[in-house]
Every structure is written in C-alpha cells, then in structure tokens.
Amino acid sequence: MTLKYKRTKIKISFWFAAASALLCAADKSGKLPLGVAAAFLHESGHLVTMFILGDEPDEIALLPTGMRIKRGENTRLSFKQGALVALSGVAVNLLISTLMCASNLLFGPRFDYAIKVNLALAAFNLLPVDSLDGGRALTCLLSCRFDPEKIRKITAVISCAVLFAVGSLGFLLLIRSGYNFTMLLTAVYLTVLFVTSC
C-alpha cells in the first residue's frame, strides 16, 4: 500500500502488516502496543526534525525490520544537522520517559513499563554501531574533522568493539540466567545490520 504526503511517498509493505498482525495475536501481556508506540514516537522524532530542517524525505517505507527513510537527493544538511536528526528519536524517548517519571511522582506508579520501554529503546539506539542512531550521529560528528575513508575505519572499529561487548554480555547473561536470550539476540541482530550495511 502506498500513500503520499506532499512529495513524500509512504509505503506499507505486506510483510510489515503481516508481522504486526502476528505479533499482536501472539502478545498475551497486552504490553506490545506500548513498545509499538515508543518506536513510532522515536521514528516520528526523526521525521519531524527532518521536516523542520527542510530535509523532506522522498520515501518512508514501513518494513518488518522497522522504518526505512529515503532522503531527498537535492537536500543537504550540515554534519551537525545530520547528527541532530540522528539523535532526535532518542531525545523523544528520553523526553517521554522524563514526563512519565514526573507523572509517577505526582500520581503514583502508573507508567513504569512504558518508562522502561522508552529508556531501553533510547539506550539501544544510542549504541555507536553504524546502522543505529548513535553510529549515524558519530559518523556525522567525525565528518567535521576527518575524511570519509578514515571515518569508515574508525566507525568500523568502534562498531566491532561494541558488538563484541554486547555479544559477550549476552552470552554471560544466558549462562547466568539459563534462559534469557534477549541480549544475545540483540547482538546477533546488530551484527546482521552491521554486516549488511558494509
């Protein structure tokens, strides 16, 4: 399905819809909508910042692996603006967590799970791995001082170090807990993203 907003095409893939329906059907806790809302607000942070800076995307595609934004060819952001766009999604999650913490202090603990989801999403995306927001922001900031080849080497080394650390922690967590695959699966997912982006 394809929609249009101004000159931006919005594509919703069949597999995105199918994966969403499957996850909703499998969700017994009722907490999935909070995760989806946190991810939606995160991506909205990127898009709103892009539009504010005049970087109207050509295409937004909703895929099973997340949202892919194809930027306009004629729009040029400065490296600092690029870093701002990369970190705006994380900023939205942190802002929501802060507001919910304030609400908890005033009215009692109603949003504990939503706070954890937003903080986890922010922390995950801040990892300085090439395919994540932290990696994109790092690339933009390094571009202010270094040439592209040196940046590629620096970010590759940092990404590999982070992936090794996350994988090691995931393996340790699995051994200690006996069943918790979460961090190990995260490391595998990040490694696949990193390899496919190279």
N, CA, C and O of each residue as an XYZ file, in Angstrom:
792
protein
N       0.845     -1.184      0.000
C       0.000      0.000      0.000
C       0.888      1.244      0.000
O       1.872      1.313      0.736
N       0.534      2.217     -0.825
C       1.324      3.442     -0.918
C       0.439      4.666     -0.690
O      -0.605      4.819     -1.323
N       0.875      5.535      0.227
C       0.198      6.800      0.495
C       1.144      7.919      0.098
O       2.308      7.676     -0.220
N       0.639      9.155      0.117
C       1.508     10.280     -0.222
C       1.206     11.467      0.671
O       0.044     11.814      0.885
N       2.273     12.099      1.202
C       2.151     13.340      1.958
C       3.081     14.352      1.308
O       4.303     14.210      1.355
N       2.480     15.390      0.693
C       3.241     16.339     -0.124
C       3.987     15.554     -1.193
O       3.353     14.912     -2.031
N       5.324     15.587     -1.187
C       6.052     14.816     -2.207
C       6.652     13.522     -1.635
O       7.394     12.815     -2.317
N       6.319     13.232     -0.384
C       6.860     12.044      0.275
C       5.933     10.839      0.108
O       4.761     10.897      0.480
N       6.456      9.757     -0.447
C       5.703      8.506     -0.567
C       5.827      7.731      0.737
O       6.911      7.635      1.312
N       4.714      7.181      1.194
C       4.708      6.345      2.400
C       4.269      4.949      1.979
O       3.119      4.737      1.595
N       5.202      3.998      2.058
C       4.919      2.621      1.640
C       4.787      1.719      2.864
O       5.650      1.708      3.743
N       3.701      0.970      2.903
C       3.485     -0.008      3.970
C       3.549     -1.387      3.332
O       2.657     -1.768      2.574
N       4.601     -2.132      3.637
C       4.789     -3.430      2.988
C       3.814     -4.464      3.557
O       3.370     -4.369      4.701
N       3.502     -5.441      2.729
C       2.646     -6.542      3.164
C       3.261     -7.257      4.365
O       2.554     -7.632      5.301
N       4.590     -7.445      4.333
C       5.273     -8.179      5.408
C       5.254     -7.410      6.719
O       5.235     -8.010      7.793
N       5.260     -6.067      6.634
C       5.125     -5.247      7.843
C       3.747     -5.481      8.475
O       3.632     -5.696      9.681
N       2.708     -5.434      7.638
C       1.347     -5.646      8.132
C       1.187     -7.057      8.700
O       0.567     -7.248      9.746
N       1.758     -8.051      7.990
C       1.650     -9.442      8.439
C       2.385     -9.655      9.760
O       1.867    -10.311     10.664
N       3.609     -9.092      9.873
C       4.391     -9.239     11.111
C       3.687     -8.539     12.277
O       3.678     -9.051     13.396
N       3.098     -7.368     12.013
C       2.373     -6.623     13.060
C       1.179     -7.434     13.557
O       0.951     -7.538     14.762
N       0.414     -8.011     12.615
C      -0.756     -8.811     12.993
C      -0.340    -10.045     13.794
O      -0.994    -10.407     14.773
N       0.752    -10.690     13.372
C       1.236    -11.889     14.063
C       1.690    -11.562     15.485
O       1.387    -12.299     16.423
N       2.417    -10.458     15.639
C       2.883    -10.055     16.968
C       1.719     -9.697     17.889
O       1.722    -10.041     19.071
N       0.730     -9.006     17.336
C      -0.448     -8.640     18.142
C      -1.203     -9.892     18.595
O      -1.669     -9.968     19.732
N      -1.319    -10.876     17.692
C      -2.015    -12.122     18.028
C      -1.244    -12.918     19.083
O      -1.846    -13.569     19.937
N       0.091    -12.863     19.021
C       0.928    -13.631     19.948
C       1.100    -12.941     21.299
O       1.497    -13.580     22.273
N       0.802    -11.640     21.365
C       1.019    -10.864     22.589
C      -0.059    -11.185     23.618
O      -1.221    -10.813     23.450
N       0.332    -11.873     24.675
C      -0.605    -12.225     25.743
C      -0.586    -11.201     26.878
O      -1.524    -11.129     27.672
N       0.488    -10.411     26.951
C       0.645     -9.481     28.069
C      -0.108     -8.172     27.864
O      -0.423     -7.473     28.827
N      -0.397     -7.843     26.603
C      -1.045     -6.561     26.316
C      -0.084     -5.386     26.356
O      -0.506     -4.231     26.313
N       1.216     -5.682     26.439
C       2.214     -4.616     26.535
C       2.825     -4.242     25.186
O       3.549     -3.251     25.084
N       2.540     -5.026     24.160
C       3.100     -4.755     22.835
C       2.752     -3.360     22.320
O       3.624     -2.693     21.763
N       1.496     -2.887     22.487
C       1.174     -1.542     21.996
C       2.074     -0.439     22.568
O       2.345      0.553     21.891
N       2.535     -0.610     23.814
C       3.439      0.382     24.405
C       4.780      0.407     23.670
O       5.347      1.473     23.431
N       5.279     -0.777     23.315
C       6.525     -0.862     22.554
C       6.372     -0.269     21.167
O       7.251      0.446     20.686
N       5.241     -0.571     20.519
C       4.976     -0.033     19.183
C       4.857      1.491     19.247
O       5.384      2.194     18.385
N       4.164      1.998     20.269
C       4.002      3.447     20.431
C       5.354      4.127     20.651
O       5.611      5.194     20.092
N       6.219      3.510     21.467
C       7.548      4.075     21.722
C       8.369      4.126     20.439
O       9.047      5.117     20.168
N       8.304      3.046     19.646
C       9.041      3.004     18.366
C       8.485      4.030     17.383
O       9.244      4.693     16.676
N       7.149      4.159     17.339
C       6.515      5.129     16.435
C       6.925      6.556     16.793
O       7.264      7.352     15.917
N       6.892      6.873     18.085
C       7.284      8.219     18.527
C       8.766      8.477     18.267
O       9.160      9.594     17.931
N       9.577      7.441     18.422
C      11.015      7.549     18.136
C      11.235      7.943     16.679
O      11.956      8.897     16.386
N      10.607      7.199     15.768
C      10.759      7.481     14.335
C      10.141      8.826     13.974
O      10.652      9.534     13.106
N       9.049      9.176     14.634
C       8.418     10.479     14.390
C       9.362     11.617     14.754
O       9.364     12.666     14.109
N      10.165     11.401     15.796
C      11.157     12.409     16.182
C      12.129     12.694     15.049
O      12.451     13.850     14.773
N      12.601     11.626     14.387
C      13.490     11.803     13.232
C      12.789     12.582     12.122
O      13.339     13.536     11.570
N      11.566     12.158     11.806
C      10.849     12.761     10.676
C      10.520     14.231     10.927
O      10.700     15.069     10.044
N      10.040     14.544     12.129
C       9.700     15.938     12.443
C      10.933     16.825     12.336
O      10.869     17.924     11.786
N      12.061     16.340     12.867
C      13.308     17.118     12.792
C      13.747     17.306     11.346
O      14.203     18.387     10.974
N      13.614     16.270     10.529
C      13.963     16.379      9.111
C      13.114     17.441      8.417
O      13.635     18.273      7.674
N      11.806     17.409      8.661
C      10.913     18.381      8.029
C      11.222     19.802      8.510
O      11.188     20.747      7.722
N      11.524     19.948      9.810
C      11.862     21.276     10.354
C      13.115     21.830      9.686
O      13.200     23.025      9.402
N      14.091     20.952      9.436
C      15.358     21.376      8.821
C      15.273     21.446      7.289
O      16.267     21.730      6.620
N      14.091     21.186      6.746
C      13.906     21.277      5.301
C      14.387     20.058      4.535
O      14.586     20.125      3.322
N      14.576     18.943      5.234
C      15.049     17.710      4.601
C      13.862     16.766      4.407
O      13.744     15.750      5.092
N      12.987     17.118      3.466
C      11.780     16.328      3.240
C      12.147     15.029      2.535
O      12.694     15.059      1.432
N      11.851     13.882      3.158
C      12.258     12.600      2.542
C      11.461     12.293      1.284
O      10.313     12.716      1.146
N      12.077     11.556      0.370
C      11.383     11.114     -0.838
C      10.438      9.961     -0.533
O       9.354      9.851     -1.105
N      10.885      9.094      0.397
C      10.090      7.892      0.670
C      10.270      7.426      2.107
O      11.372      7.468      2.655
N       9.170      6.981      2.707
C       9.185      6.351      4.026
C       8.579      4.964      3.847
O       7.425      4.838      3.436
N       9.340      3.935      4.149
C       8.859      2.559      3.975
C       8.771      1.869      5.328
O       9.739      1.857      6.089
N       7.612      1.297      5.626
C       7.419      0.520      6.851
C       7.659     -0.946      6.525
O       6.908     -1.561      5.768
N       8.720     -1.495      7.110
C       9.156     -2.866      6.836
C       9.115     -3.683      8.126
O       9.037     -3.101      9.208
N       9.165     -5.012      8.046
C       9.180     -5.830      9.266
C      10.351     -5.499     10.186
O      10.255     -5.673     11.401
N      11.456     -5.022      9.612
C      12.640     -4.686     10.417
C      12.609     -3.259     10.946
O      13.519     -2.856     11.671
N      11.582     -2.485     10.599
C      11.482     -1.114     11.067
C      11.155     -0.151      9.944
O      10.615     -0.540      8.909
N      11.489      1.106     10.161
C      11.200      2.144      9.181
C      12.458      2.508      8.399
O      13.520      2.732      8.980
N      12.325      2.565      7.060
C      13.438      2.998      6.215
C      13.074      4.333      5.589
O      12.018      4.485      4.975
N      13.972      5.296      5.757
C      13.724      6.642      5.227
C      14.694      6.894      4.088
O      15.911      6.841      4.263
N      14.130      7.173      2.906
C      14.954      7.527      1.749
C      14.951      9.042      1.619
O      13.919      9.654      1.345
N      16.102      9.627      1.818
C      16.203     11.081      1.855
C      16.221     11.670      0.450
O      16.623     11.015     -0.512
N      15.773     12.933      0.353
C      15.759     13.630     -0.926
C      17.169     13.887     -1.430
O      18.067     14.196     -0.647
N      17.362     13.760     -2.727
C      18.696     13.931     -3.315
C      19.145     15.389     -3.318
O      20.342     15.670     -3.268
N      18.196     16.308     -3.378
C      18.543     17.726     -3.503
C      18.748     18.416     -2.156
O      19.188     19.565     -2.112
N      18.436     17.736     -1.074
C      18.546     18.359      0.241
C      19.896     18.041      0.865
O      20.325     16.887      0.890
N      20.553     19.062      1.362
C      21.858     18.877      2.002
C      21.808     19.433      3.413
O      21.575     20.625      3.614
N      22.026     18.573      4.377
C      22.118     19.015      5.765
C      23.587     19.128      6.145
O      24.436     18.408      5.619
N      23.871     20.030      7.056
C      25.231     20.093      7.587
C      25.468     18.853      8.445
O      24.525     18.146      8.800
N      26.735     18.594      8.773
C      27.039     17.422      9.596
C      26.384     17.533     10.974
O      25.917     16.531     11.517
N      26.345     18.738     11.540
C      25.714     18.929     12.850
C      24.212     18.708     12.764
O      23.611     18.142     13.677
N      23.605     19.152     11.668
C      22.168     18.916     11.482
C      21.890     17.427     11.300
O      20.886     16.913     11.792
N      22.779     16.740     10.595
C      22.638     15.295     10.427
C      22.692     14.571     11.759
O      21.927     13.636     11.993
N      23.600     15.001     12.641
C      23.694     14.411     13.977
C      22.427     14.694     14.781
O      21.960     13.849     15.544
N      21.880     15.895     14.599
C      20.644     16.279     15.298
C      19.480     15.390     14.857
O      18.689     14.937     15.684
N      19.382     15.147     13.554
C      18.335     14.255     13.035
C      18.521     12.845     13.604
O      17.551     12.206     14.012
N      19.762     12.363     13.630
C      20.043     11.010     14.127
C      19.661     10.845     15.594
O      19.170      9.790     15.995
N      19.886     11.887     16.396
C      19.651     11.785     17.838
C      18.257     12.229     18.268
O      17.900     12.092     19.438
N      17.468     12.758     17.338
C      16.149     13.296     17.712
C      15.181     12.202     18.176
O      14.338     12.447     19.040
N      15.299     11.002     17.608
C      14.436      9.908     18.058
C      14.721      9.524     19.501
O      13.803      9.306     20.291
N      16.005      9.444     19.836
C      16.422      9.147     21.211
C      15.933     10.248     22.153
O      15.476      9.972     23.262
N      16.038     11.506     21.695
C      15.591     12.638     22.517
C      14.103     12.533     22.836
O      13.681     12.845     23.949
N      13.310     12.095     21.864
C      11.866     11.928     22.087
C      11.609     10.861     23.151
O      10.801     11.073     24.055
N      12.287      9.722     23.050
C      12.111      8.660     24.052
C      12.519      9.124     25.448
O      11.850      8.804     26.431
N      13.614      9.876     25.534
C      14.062     10.380     26.843
C      13.086     11.406     27.401
O      12.839     11.437     28.607
N      12.526     12.250     26.528
C      11.545     13.243     26.962
C      10.284     12.556     27.492
O       9.750     12.940     28.533
N       9.818     11.543     26.771
C       8.628     10.803     27.213
C       8.892     10.131     28.561
O       8.044     10.168     29.452
N      10.066      9.519     28.709
C      10.417      8.875     29.988
C      10.435      9.878     31.129
O       9.958      9.591     32.227
N      10.988     11.054     30.864
C      11.049     12.100     31.896
C       9.661     12.555     32.311
O       9.382     12.708     33.500
N       8.782     12.773     31.325
C       7.415     13.204     31.623
C       6.657     12.128     32.396
O       5.885     12.443     33.301
N       6.870     10.868     32.046
C       6.192      9.773     32.748
C       6.721      9.591     34.164
O       5.967      9.258     35.078
N       8.037      9.815     34.343
C       8.613      9.764     35.702
C       7.997     10.858     36.576
O       7.666     10.630     37.740
N       7.852     12.050     35.992
C       7.237     13.155     36.729
C       5.792     12.816     37.086
O       5.336     13.110     38.190
N       5.073     12.197     36.145
C       3.692     11.786     36.399
C       3.625     10.730     37.500
O       2.725     10.764     38.339
N       4.576      9.794     37.498
C       4.623      8.774     38.552
C       4.833      9.393     39.925
O       4.231      8.967     40.910
N       5.698     10.407     39.978
C       5.965     11.074     41.259
C       4.729     11.807     41.767
O       4.487     11.865     42.973
N       3.953     12.364     40.847
C       2.777     13.146     41.234
C       1.550     12.286     41.509
O       0.792     12.550     42.442
N       1.361     11.243     40.680
C       0.100     10.492     40.742
C       0.264      9.008     41.075
O      -0.720      8.268     41.091
N       1.480      8.573     41.337
C       1.698      7.166     41.646
C       2.223      6.403     40.438
O       2.155      6.894     39.311
N       2.751      5.195     40.673
C       3.407      4.423     39.600
C       2.426      3.824     38.596
O       1.941      2.707     38.777
N       2.143      4.575     37.545
C       1.243      4.084     36.503
C       1.982      3.730     35.216
O       1.486      2.950     34.403
N       3.162      4.302     35.036
C       3.834      4.197     33.742
C       5.192      3.505     33.812
O       6.058      3.754     32.973
N       5.383      2.645     34.796
C       6.690      2.008     34.987
C       7.165      1.254     33.738
O       8.312      1.397     33.316
N       6.268      0.452     33.157
C       6.673     -0.351     31.989
C       6.969      0.547     30.793
O       7.945      0.324     30.076
N       6.132      1.563     30.573
C       6.340      2.485     29.448
C       7.663      3.231     29.599
O       8.352      3.480     28.610
N       8.019      3.584     30.819
C       9.303      4.256     31.073
C      10.454      3.327     30.703
O      11.406      3.742     30.042
N      10.364      2.064     31.132
C      11.424      1.089     30.833
C      11.575      0.882     29.325
O      12.691      0.802     28.811
N      10.439      0.795     28.619
C      10.476      0.579     27.164
C      11.154      1.752     26.466
O      12.009      1.551     25.604
N      10.779      2.972     26.833
C      11.361      4.157     26.201
C      12.848      4.297     26.519
O      13.635      4.671     25.649
N      13.236      4.000     27.762
C      14.651      4.080     28.129
C      15.463      2.999     27.417
O      16.584      3.249     26.974
N      14.891      1.795     27.309
C      15.588      0.701     26.617
C      15.771      1.041     25.137
O      16.833      0.793     24.567
N      14.735      1.605     24.518
C      14.814      1.974     23.104
C      15.850      3.076     22.887
O      16.608      3.048     21.917
N      15.871      4.049     23.807
C      16.855      5.135     23.708
C      18.274      4.596     23.864
O      19.162      4.947     23.087
N      18.490      3.742     24.868
C      19.829      3.183     25.115
C      20.293      2.324     23.939
O      21.450      2.399     23.527
N      19.384      1.509     23.403
C      19.707      0.649     22.261
C      20.148      1.487     21.058
O      21.162      1.195     20.424
N      19.373      2.529     20.755
C      19.678      3.350     19.579
C      20.894      4.249     19.762
O      21.466      4.725     18.782
N      21.292      4.483     21.007
C      22.482      5.302     21.257
C      23.785      4.527     21.058
O      24.857      5.129     20.999
N      23.704      3.208     20.954
C      24.924      2.421     20.742
C      25.629      2.907     19.471
O      24.992      3.063     18.429
N      26.936      3.145     19.555
C      27.666      3.664     18.381
C      27.986      2.591     17.348
O      29.148      2.352     17.018
N      26.931      1.948     16.845
C      27.063      0.946     15.785
C      26.560      1.586     14.500
O      25.557      2.299     14.507
N      27.254      1.334     13.402
C      26.973      2.009     12.134
C      25.501      2.137     11.767
O      25.073      3.197     11.310
N      24.726      1.087     11.955
C      23.345      1.089     11.480
C      22.362      1.737     12.453
O      21.192      1.912     12.113
N      22.811      2.095     13.652
C      21.937      2.700     14.652
C      22.132      4.214     14.711
O      23.069      4.757     14.127
N      21.226      4.882     15.427
C      21.276      6.347     15.523
C      22.598      6.845     16.111
O      23.149      7.845     15.653
N      23.102      6.140     17.127
C      24.375      6.535     17.732
C      25.515      6.484     16.739
O      26.379      7.360     16.728
N      25.518      5.440     15.892
C      26.546      5.307     14.858
C      26.420      6.389     13.798
O      27.423      6.927     13.330
N      25.179      6.708     13.416
C      24.965      7.762     12.412
C      25.403      9.118     12.954
O      26.040      9.899     12.247
N      25.059      9.394     14.216
C      25.463     10.657     14.827
C      26.985     10.746     14.928
O      27.568     11.800     14.671
N      27.624      9.643     15.301
C      29.082      9.602     15.394
C      29.718      9.885     14.036
O      30.683     10.643     13.941
N      29.171      9.270     12.983
C      29.683      9.496     11.627
C      29.565     10.968     11.240
O      30.498     11.546     10.682
N      28.417     11.569     11.538
C      28.209     12.992     11.217
C      29.209     13.874     11.947
O      29.782     14.791     11.358
N      29.419     13.599     13.228
C      30.341     14.430     14.022
C      31.791     14.232     13.578
O      32.565     15.188     13.533
N      32.156     12.995     13.251
C      33.517     12.738     12.763
C      33.756     13.382     11.406
O      34.888     13.730     11.069
N      32.683     13.541     10.623
C      32.800     14.139      9.292
C      33.240     15.594      9.342
O      33.707     16.142      8.344
N      33.089     16.213     10.497
C      33.538     17.603     10.662
C      35.068     17.703     10.637
O      35.615     18.774     10.376
N      35.764     16.577     10.913
C      37.221     16.641     11.058
C      38.008     15.672     10.184
O      39.174     15.918      9.876
N      37.371     14.567      9.784
C      38.127     13.529      9.082
C      37.566     13.254      7.688
O      36.423     13.594      7.380
N      38.400     12.631      6.856
C      37.954     12.261      5.513
C      37.143     10.965      5.589
O      37.274     10.217      6.558
N      36.297     10.686      4.570
C      35.396      9.527      4.608
C      36.074      8.185      4.858
O      35.521      7.346      5.569
N      37.255      7.963      4.294
C      37.941      6.678      4.473
C      38.350      6.465      5.927
O      38.204      5.367      6.465
N      38.861      7.518      6.556
C      39.266      7.416      7.965
C      38.038      7.219      8.851
O      38.081      6.456      9.816
N      36.950      7.903      8.526
C      35.703      7.761      9.287
C      35.203      6.320      9.203
O      34.776      5.743     10.204
N      35.260      5.744      7.998
C      34.805      4.366      7.806
C      35.598      3.405      8.685
O      35.029      2.491      9.282
N      36.911      3.611      8.765
C      37.754      2.744      9.594
C      37.449      2.927     11.081
O      37.342      1.952     11.826
N      37.311      4.186     11.504
C      37.040      4.473     12.925
C      35.704      3.860     13.349
O      35.617      3.184     14.374
N      34.659      4.107     12.542
C      33.332      3.598     12.909
C      33.274      2.070     12.849
O      32.554      1.446     13.629
N      34.026      1.469     11.930
C      34.049      0.002     11.844
C      34.679     -0.592     13.105
O      34.172     -1.572     13.651
N      35.786      0.003     13.568
C      36.459     -0.490     14.784
C      35.548     -0.325     16.004
O      35.417     -1.240     16.817
N      34.918      0.852     16.124
C      34.022      1.109     17.264
C      32.831      0.159     17.223
O      32.443     -0.402     18.249
N      32.250     -0.022     16.033
C      31.098     -0.923     15.887
C      31.460     -2.346     16.304
O      30.712     -2.993     17.037
N      32.609     -2.829     15.835
C      33.047     -4.194     16.182
C      33.273     -4.345     17.679
O      32.920     -5.370     18.262
N      33.863     -3.321     18.305
C      34.106     -3.361     19.751
C      32.788     -3.412     20.524
O      32.654     -4.173     21.483
N      31.824     -2.604     20.104
C      30.516     -2.580     20.775
C      29.794     -3.907     20.573
O      29.213     -4.447     21.515
N      29.827     -4.438     19.351
C      29.180     -5.716     19.075
C      29.796     -6.850     19.898
O      29.084     -7.722     20.396
N      31.131     -6.827     20.036
C      31.802     -7.838     20.844
C      31.367     -7.722     22.310
O      31.112     -8.730     22.968
N      31.286     -6.478     22.816
C      30.883     -6.264     24.215
C      29.440     -6.720     24.447
O      29.154     -7.402     25.431
N      28.532     -6.343     23.544
C      27.121     -6.730     23.692
C      26.974     -8.253     23.573
O      26.216     -8.866     24.326
N      27.700     -8.862     22.624
C      27.650    -10.308     22.467
C      28.175    -11.039     23.695
O      27.596    -12.037     24.126
N      29.280    -10.536     24.263
C      29.861    -11.153     25.469
C      28.906    -11.047     26.652
O      28.720    -12.009     27.396
N      28.298     -9.862     26.824
C      27.329     -9.678     27.910
C      26.109    -10.568     27.709
O      25.566    -11.129     28.661
N      25.684    -10.688     26.435
C      24.545    -11.555     26.134
C      24.836    -13.010     26.452
O      23.986    -13.712     27.000
N      26.031    -13.464     26.113
C      26.430    -14.844     26.401
C      26.514    -15.072     27.906
O      26.081    -16.110     28.406
N      27.075    -14.094     28.631
C      27.181    -14.191     30.090
C      25.800    -14.218     30.735
O      25.547    -14.997     31.654
N      24.902    -13.349     30.237
C      23.535    -13.313     30.764
C      22.823    -14.638     30.526
O      22.095    -15.121     31.393
N      23.033    -15.225     29.352
C      22.406    -16.509     29.027
C      22.902    -17.605     29.965
O      22.108    -18.414     30.446
N      24.201    -17.637     30.226
C      24.772    -18.661     31.122
C      24.248    -18.494     32.538
O      23.891    -19.469     33.201
N      24.205    -17.245     32.996
C      23.794    -16.999     34.385
C      22.301    -17.237     34.599
O      21.889    -17.776     35.626
N      21.488    -16.827     33.607
C      20.040    -16.955     33.773
C      19.537    -18.322     33.327
O      18.544    -18.831     33.847
N      20.240    -18.912     32.350
C      19.824    -20.212     31.840
C      18.750    -20.146     30.770
O      18.457    -21.159     30.135
N      18.150    -18.971     30.551
C      17.067    -18.887     29.564
C      16.964    -17.532     28.864
O      16.286    -17.430     27.842
N      17.611    -16.502     29.378
C      17.433    -15.150     28.835
C      18.317    -14.931     27.602
O      19.520    -14.699     27.716
N      17.694    -15.010     26.431
C      18.402    -14.852     25.160
C      18.387    -13.408     24.663
O      18.967    -13.119     23.616
N      17.739    -12.496     25.386
C      17.462    -11.152     24.882
C      18.697    -10.433     24.359
O      18.717     -9.982     23.214
N      19.732    -10.324     25.197
C      20.903     -9.558     24.797
C      21.702    -10.272     23.702
O      22.299     -9.627     22.840
N      21.706    -11.588     23.744
C      22.412    -12.353     22.717
C      21.725    -12.180     21.355
O      22.392    -12.027     20.332
N      20.400    -12.205     21.353
C      19.644    -11.974     20.113
C      19.853    -10.542     19.616
O      19.918    -10.292     18.413
N      19.957     -9.609     20.565
C      20.236     -8.213     20.199
C      21.585     -8.105     19.501
O      21.722     -7.406     18.496
N      22.582     -8.805     20.045
C      23.920     -8.789     19.442
C      23.891     -9.385     18.035
O      24.530     -8.864     17.120
N      23.147    -10.478     17.868
C      23.031    -11.111     16.538
C      22.344    -10.163     15.566
O      22.786    -10.008     14.428
N      21.271     -9.533     16.010
C      20.527     -8.578     15.172
C      21.423     -7.412     14.749
O      21.444     -7.033     13.579
N      22.154     -6.854     15.700
C      23.058     -5.735     15.402
C      24.173     -6.154     14.448
O      24.568     -5.393     13.566
N      24.673     -7.367     14.635
C      25.736     -7.868     13.749
C      25.232     -8.000     12.324
O      25.932     -7.640     11.378
N      24.013     -8.519     12.164
C      23.411     -8.650     10.827
C      23.238     -7.274     10.200
O      23.547     -7.088      9.023
N      22.747     -6.311     10.970
C      22.583     -4.947     10.461
C      23.930     -4.356     10.039
O      24.042     -3.720      8.991
N      24.939     -4.577     10.866
C      26.266     -4.037     10.581
C      26.848     -4.656      9.319
O      27.374     -3.944      8.464
N      26.759     -5.964      9.198
C      27.321     -6.659      8.033
C      26.613     -6.245      6.753
O      27.256     -6.026      5.726
N      25.274     -6.134      6.811
C      24.513     -5.774      5.600
C      24.723     -4.321      5.210
O      24.533     -3.959      4.049
N      25.119     -3.471      6.180
C      25.339     -2.059      5.860
C      26.742     -1.803      5.319
O      27.009     -0.727      4.785
N      27.651     -2.786      5.451
C      29.031     -2.605      4.985
C      29.117     -2.687      3.461
O      30.203     -2.557      2.896
